[in-house]
């Protein structure tokens, strides 16, 4: 029986969609729109208490936190090399990189609110935008540093689920921080987006619903 992924195209649910594609797990995408009220329906609230995607129906239960879902899938599925063994020397690094994308994501979420979702210009703060952009740029330095030793992925052993978590996040981060000063990160993101499973996940999900510009400049204060 296929897993059922409650999803908004271009949201954190893409991480789960992509990982399921990497694992070869069948998935049914249940699409939502961010502004049409569908996330507020009682049936969805029962699946996701915060009324946010993703929510994944799988193995007779519902999971609703993307990082937890990614780790759960790695731990319950076999025949893959997307997670180092518990006694592996890379296990701690994998766990750290698995969750570091949410450090980036906190800034991206604030920038999304400022640039995309506050409806009136007077509601927006150039100061907040500037601070969050700077914080995001600083946080990206850790990713660039991890890739400067010539490795293609976050772990020296190769592609893992940590890259799935990071790839979605970087594709959003590039909307607010130019990657000119992060050449390794830019090349890394291009490698991730060229993966067959990434492309399949994009096709299954459809066009992202958030960004109308490739890059968002800071407004003049």
Secondary structure as GFF3:
##gff-version 3
##sequence-region A 1 221
A	DSSP	beta_strand	3	7	.	.	.	ID=ss1
A	DSSP	alpha_helix	13	23	.	.	.	ID=ss2
A	DSSP	beta_strand	27	31	.	.	.	ID=ss3
A	DSSP	three_ten_helix	38	40	.	.	.	ID=ss4
A	DSSP	alpha_helix	42	45	.	.	.	ID=ss5
A	DSSP	beta_strand	55	58	.	.	.	ID=ss6
A	DSSP	beta_strand	61	63	.	.	.	ID=ss7
A	DSSP	alpha_helix	66	76	.	.	.	ID=ss8
A	DSSP	alpha_helix	91	112	.	.	.	ID=ss9
A	DSSP	pi_helix	113	117	.	.	.	ID=ss10
A	DSSP	three_ten_helix	121	123	.	.	.	ID=ss11
A	DSSP	alpha_helix	126	147	.	.	.	ID=ss12
A	DSSP	alpha_helix	161	173	.	.	.	ID=ss13
A	DSSP	three_ten_helix	179	181	.	.	.	ID=ss14
A	DSSP	alpha_helix	183	193	.	.	.	ID=ss15
A	DSSP	alpha_helix	196	205	.	.	.	ID=ss16
###
